[in-house]
Amino acid sequence: MWKKITYKKLFLAALVGNTLVVFFILVLKSFLPPVVPLFYGRPTGEAQLTTYLGLYIAPGVSFLITAVNMFLNLWLEEDYIKRLLAIFSVSVSVLTAITVLKIVFLIGFF
């Protein structure tokens, strides 16, 4: 299946980026408080907070988006759309990394 995917390097970059974010959270979990702010769209207060395990939601969703885009890449015929899916996967991975890094550096005890 991997051989049929076009733009493998972009999808691989997205997967590696997401894996690095998960590894980053694992390494720095001892520096994080018991609750972290993640849900900024909710009202101010406890509704925005989650445990540090909630930080895994962002890379998990990014992995899911990348997997769906890889499946669509196999199914679609048009090269332009395949390229857009690959670039979108990398973009989501980069934005996820930025979000998690900003949260960790904002509230981490370093």
ABEGO torsion letter per residue (X at the ends): XAAABBGAAAAAAAAAAAAAAAAAAAAAAAABBABBBABAABBBEAAABBBAAAAAAAAAAAAAAAAAAAAAAAABABAAAAAAAAAAAAAAAAAAAAAAAAAAAAABBX
